[in-house]
């Protein structure tokens, strides 16, 4: 029997992203941003657990990406919406990058992921 996977966060993008971009749609120039926010609100879902990060997105939410913490080399966060939500960029050890857009509680989630990365790297190096 393996270790039970505990869910830390599960949900979609922050509702403020959709609201802000909907107001911006009043000007024709920002309509593409509004369409992007609508697509994110409808089909983008995040699941952050004690073992992995899962991102469901794409058209009708059909694309799924799973990242285990041992694959992550670095994370960066960018606040959006006066700091109520943010974007996170996860850089993997193979050099590829994955973006998590409009993530609620992004600072807390980033701290949780960094903690998991440190634990995984300590276990693989034999420090623990």
Buried (B, 14 or more C-beta within 10 A) or exposed (E): EEEEEEEBBEEBBBBBBBEBBBEBBEEEEBEEBBEBBBBBBBBBBBBBBBBBBBBBBEEEBEEEBEBEBEBBEEBEBEEBBEEBBBBBBBBEEEEEEBEBBBBBBBEEBBEBBBEBBEBBBEEEEEEE
